Amino acid sequence: MTSEDNDLEAAAAALREAQAAVHAARRQLTAAVVAAYQAGQSAARIAERTGTSIIEIRNLLAAAQTSRRTSR
């Protein structure tokens, strides 16, 4: 293998690791947003605190099927 082949494989491996880290961070953010929302914080306040839009927060809460109630 040439150096270019090694560079390509190393770059692909680094990309896979970065993607896994992004997925893990997204799961952590989702859990934190859900917890904050269930604790009574508004979607607008959560968006402000996380530096995201209220639409993104509402979409995240909808995808997680979250309500203010902690149990049904």
C-alpha positions in Angstrom: 0.0 0.0 0.0 1.1 3.5 -0.7 1.0 6.4 1.6 -2.0 7.7 -0.3 -3.9 4.5 0.5 -3.0 4.7 4.1 -4.1 8.4 4.2 -7.5 7.5 2.6 -8.1 4.6 5.0 -7.1 6.8 8.0 -9.4 9.6 6.8 -12.3 7.2 6.4 -11.7 5.7 9.9 -11.5 9.2 11.4 -14.8 10.1 9.7 -16.5 7.0 11.2 -15.2 7.9 14.6 -16.4 11.5 14.3 -19.9 10.3 13.1 -20.2 8.0 16.1 -19.2 10.9 18.4 -21.9 13.1 16.8 -24.5 10.5 17.3 -23.6 10.0 20.9 -23.6 13.8 21.5 -27.0 14.0 19.8 -28.4 11.3 22.1 -27.1 13.2 25.2 -28.6 16.4 24.0 -31.9 14.8 23.4 -31.9 13.3 26.9 -31.0 16.7 28.4 -33.7 18.5 26.4 -36.4 16.0 27.3 -35.4 16.2 31.0 -35.4 20.0 31.0 -38.8 20.1 29.2 -40.4 17.6 31.6 -39.0 19.6 34.5 -41.0 22.6 33.2 -38.7 24.6 31.1 -40.3 26.1 28.0 -39.1 25.0 24.5 -38.1 28.7 23.9 -35.9 28.7 27.0 -34.3 25.4 26.1 -33.6 26.7 22.6 -32.0 29.8 24.1 -29.8 27.8 26.4 -28.7 25.4 23.7 -28.2 27.9 21.0 -30.6 26.2 18.7 -34.0 27.3 17.2 -37.3 26.7 18.9 -38.3 24.7 15.8 -35.4 22.3 16.3 -36.3 21.8 20.0 -39.9 21.2 19.2 -38.9 18.7 16.4 -36.6 17.0 18.9 -39.3 16.7 21.5 -41.8 15.5 18.9 -39.4 12.8 17.7 -38.8 11.7 21.3 -42.6 11.7 21.8 -42.2 13.8 24.9 -44.9 15.5 26.9 -44.7 17.5 30.1 -45.9 14.5 32.1 -43.1 12.2 33.3 -45.4 9.2 33.4 -48.8 8.2 32.0 
